[in-house]
């Protein structure tokens, strides 16, 4: 979202965090006793271009996308199309998401589930673990280096993976400096909201030390997916185009087929 939208979103997130912090000991105890998660990194490392398909009801830029979406039905269709993982927006005020969507999807599919939210505090990582998430999103643009390192450390302690998201080459370098295994490059400019696949293409040369590379946003066709595969990305994360597709299963399959032969 544009930087002018970030302050109210972060402020709203911090209010949610305030309510959660007293539950940290409980969430940590519950999370520590759960079975192992499904590995997002392993799922995205398989041969060919992998797809993380997203459950997204609305966005600050595009407005309502799929307000009446059935998260379980949509996720199952993504999975049938070969999606390697499902991303679920849980931010409630600006994206219309909910924790209930995450819980429902995690119980309905066999692939890893990414909780996509504004993760700013360790208590959210433990909450994500208890809700069933296999991975959390960490956005470099809204975190200091210390906060990012602490959240990556917390994720490791919780047995949950982190997708570290960058928007610029400088942020890619910060992400790489943390030793993050999975790094995503978002093609959306935070100032203008426009998307440009050249962003991920340019950043690809700075991802040499990253094990799993994900291109995010702006991929709405097999041709765009092929560009990301050619740039060296292991996976793409697709939201708006996926929820708007008439046939989500066929759409995901077409994106995956873009890297064949």
Secondary structure by P-SEA (a helix, b strand, c coil): ccccaaaaaaaaaaaaaaacccaaaaaaaaaaaccccccaaaaaaccccccccccccccccccccccccaaaaaaaaaaaacccbbbbbcccccccccaaaaaaaaaccccbbbbccccccaaaaaaaaaacccbbbbbcccccaaaaaaaaaaaaaaccccbbbbccaaaaaaaaaacccbbbbbccccccccccaaaaaaaccccccccbbbbccccccaaaaaaaaaacccbbbbcccccccccaaaaaaaaaacccc
